[in-house]
Amino acid sequence: MVLDADAQKVLDAAKLTGAPPIETLSPEEARRAMKARREALKQVTPDMAEVRSLAAPGPHGPIPLRLYRAEAAAGGSPQPCLVFFHGGGWVFGDLDTHDNLCRLLSHAIGGTVIAVDYRLAPEHKFPAAYDDSLAATTWVAEYADALGIDRHRIAVCGDSAGGNLATTVALTAAEQGYPELTAQVLIYPTVDLGFAQESYRRVGEGYFLTTTGMEWFRGHYLRGDEDVADWRASPLRAGDLSKLPPAYVVTAGCDPLCDEGEEYAGAMKRAGVPVMFRHLPGQMHGFIGMSGYIAAADVTIAEIGRFLREVWAAT
């Protein structure tokens, strides 16, 4: 596979740091390393009309949230809302590591973004992250009026492991009929922890995310091998997809997750779900967080904004 020139520069710079492979680190070391990488990017921080901390009640205590508004609500009108779940293999990542991306998404959609700081593994094994993500999304819908959000224009979004959580929350909401979700945005999502797809062998090493790295994440997240078959861990194995809202799915060619993301997009299409699918053959896992360095990040964020604006305009 041939990397996009921007992505290659980022990958080369990362290799020069001599950072050890993720699977050689403890979870605590990996968390420190991710934060250091994000801080080293020194990205331009978009100005916001409002950024504030919130907390939603969860099954095991309060769930920290962060609300972003690029613009104040005109005349107090409720805004559409994107509930965001960060990536990091369910092991690392937090509100700060994805702060820049959430700001950019808020500008792109012309509305509110609420990021969810779900519990991490291995301290909190599967399905803790799913439980928190569902509880937080439900709370946002229940308190939409107080939050200045239009309860009829709520979508979910996530990258990588966060894409897995957005997927499973959307599946649960569709089955239960609540909370009402109007769209889902899945950015190179993890949707099958069986690792059977060819991309795990085709592009499973040499890029930001590797097959051995995914095995490290899975080992920390799941309670045991039996969890692989649970649709909340592997939503590609879910049954009925026909009730899902419209989806935007993006995959990267130099990413071991690319085949499963494409399979899930295809499965939704066959079930009658409107799907906008984008495959970027020259991109790698993590590119969406590289605004200012990888042009495809800014292009994709803008397209997500257009997708959601169109869906919400029709709602």
N, C-alpha and C positions, 0 to 999 in steps of 0.2 A: 504494500500500500504506500502511496505517496502522500505525505503530509502537505497541507496548505503551508505556504511560506511563512505566514504569521505564526501558525502553530509550531512549525519547526524551530523558529527562533526562541519561542517560549520553552520548548522542550530542551533545546541545547543549553539555554541559560540554567534550567533546573538541573541538568546533569552536571554542570560546572560546580554546583554547590556541594556535590559529593554526598547528598542526602542518602541515608541507607534505605533499602526497600522497606515498605510498610510492614511486611510480614516479619521483619526482624525487630520491630518495636513493640513496646507495651502499649496498651491503650492510652495511658497518660502521656507517654512520649509522643505518640502519634498526634494527640490533641495539641500538644505544644508545637509540634512541627507544622501542623496545618495553620495554626494562628500566625506563626512566624512567616510562613509563605504568603499569607494574605497581607500581612503588614508590609512585607518587602515589596509588594506590587505598587504601593503608594498611588493608588488610583484616585482620580479626581472624584470628590464626593459631591453628588448633585444636591443642590439646595432643595429644601422641602418646606411646605407651608406648615406641616405639623409632623412631629415624630414623638411618640409617647409610649410608655410602658403600660401594659395591662396584665391581668392574670385571669385565667379561666379556671373554674373548679374542675379538678380531674379525679379519676378513680383512686389516686394515691396522693392527693394534695394539689395545691395550685399549680397551674401550667403557665409559665411566663410567656407573654406575647409582646410583640412590638407593632404598633400601628404606624403606618406611613401614609401621608397625604401630600402629593405633589402640589395640589392646589386646594385652597379652602373651598368648601361647598358653596356654590353660588346660591345666594338667597336661602341658605340653610337646607337646600334640597339634598336628599340622601344620595350617596354615591354608590356606584357598583363596587364590589369588593372581590379581591383575589386573596384567598387564604393560602399561604406559602409554607411548604415544608422543605427544610434544607437537606442537602446531601451530606455525605460523610460516612457512608456504610453503616449507619445506625450507631457508630462508635464515636465519631467526633463531628465537629461542626456545631454552630450555635447561632444566636441572633447576630453576633458581631461578624462572623466569617462570611455571612451572606447579606450584610447590611447594604453594601453598594448595589448588589443585584436587585434587592427589594426596592431601593430608591428608584433605580432605572425602570423597573416594572411599573411602579406607581405613575411615573411620568408617561410611560408608553400607553397605559390603559386609560389615563385621565381619571383615575379613581383611587380607591383605598387599597392598600396591601396590608394584610395582617400576618406576620411571621410567627410561627409556632416553635417554641423551644421544648420539644418533647424529650422525655427521658432517654438516656443513652445506654447502650450495652457496653461491656458485659455486666455492669452493675444492675441493669434492668433489662432482662432478657425479653425476647419476643413473647407475647404480643404487646409489650408495654408501649412501644413507640406508636403502634397502631391505635391502642386504646386512648392515648393522649391526643393523637391527631384527630380522631373522631370526636372526642369530647370537646376539644377546642373549636372545631368547625360547628358543632351543634350549638355551642354557647354563642358563637358569633351570630348564627342565624336567630337564636332566641332573643338576643339583645341588640338586634340590628337597629331598631329605632333609636335606642340610647347611644349607639355608636355612630349614628349618622349614615347608616348603610341601607341600601335598598335590598330588602330580604329576597326580592325576586330576581336579583342580578348578583348572585354569589357564585364564584368559581373556585376550583382548587388547582394548585400548581406545585410542582416539586422537581428537583433535579436528582437523578441517580436514586439513592435510597429514598430521597424525598419524593421522587416520582413514583416509587413503589407505594408510599403512604398516600399520595394523592389518588392513585389508582384504587387502592383498597377502600379509602373513604368514599370515593365516588361509587364504588360497587355497593357498599353498605347503604349509602343514602338512596341509591336507586331501588334497592330491594325493600327498604323500610318506607320509602316515600318521604323521608325527612332526614336531614335538612334538604330543602329544595336547592339543587345545584343546577346551574345553567350551562356549565362548561367545565372541561378538565384540560390542563396543560401539562404534558408529560415530557420532560426533558431528559433524554437518554435514560429512561426508567429501568430499574431492576424489576423484572416481572416473572422470573423463573430461577429459583435458587438451586435447580438441579444441574445447571451448567452443562447441558447437553448440546447446546447450539454450536455450530461449526465456528462461529466467530471467537469462541474461547480458545480455539487452536490456531485460527488464522491470524488473529491480531492479539493474542493473549500475552505478549511480552514486547518490551521495547517502547511502550508509551506510558502515559501517566497511570493508567489503571491496567493491572495485569491479572491473569487468571489466578496466580498464587495470592495476589492481594485480595481478590474476591473470596478466595477460600478462607483467608484470615478474617475478613469481615463476617462471613457466614458462620464461622466457628465461634466468634464472639457473640453474634446476635441470636442464633437459634439455641433452643434448649437441648436439641438432639436431632438426629437425622430424620426423625418422624415429622418434624415441623416443615420439612421441604415440601411435602404434599399439601400442606394447609394453604388454601387460596389466599389467606391474609399475608403469607410470606411469598407465595408464588401465584400472583393473580392471573397469570396466563392460564392457570388450571381452573379458574372459576367457571361455573356453569353458564348461566344465562347472562349475556352481555347486552341484550336488546333494550334494556331500560336506561342505559347510560346516556348522559348528555353529550353533545358534540365535543369532539376531542381535537387537540392539536398535539401531534407527536413528532419529536425531532430525534434523530439518531446520528451518530458519527461513525464514519467508516473505519477509523483506527481506534476502535473501542470494542472490547470483548462483549459489551452489552448490546451491540447494534442489531444482531439477528433477532434476539427476543423482543426488542422494541418494535421491530418491523412485523414480527409475527403477531404481536398484540394489536397493532394498528390494523392488520389484515383481518384478525378475528372480529374486531369491532365492526369493521366495514361489512363483513359477511353477516353480522347480526343486525345490520340496518342502521348502525350509528354513523352520523356524519363525521368524517375524519379528514383533517388536513394533515397529511404526512409529509415530512421533510427529511430526506437523507442527505447528509453532507459527507461525501466520500473522503474528502481530504482533512476532516476534522478529527479530534481526539476527545476523549472523555474530559470533562471539566472546562471545555472552551467557553461555556456560557458565562462563566465568572471572570473572563479575561477581557472585559470591556476596556478599550483603549490600547490593547495589545493585539487582539485578534479581531479583525474587522467583522468576521462572521458572527461574533457575539452581539455586536450592535445591530447587525442586520436581522438576526433572529429575534432579539428583544423587540425590535420595531414591528416585526411580523406578528409576534404574539399579541402585541397591542392592537394591531389591526384586526386580527382574528377575534379577540374578545369584544372589541367595539362593535364589530359586525353582528356577533351573536347577541350582544345585549341590545343593540338597536332593534333587533327583530323580536325581542322578548316583550 
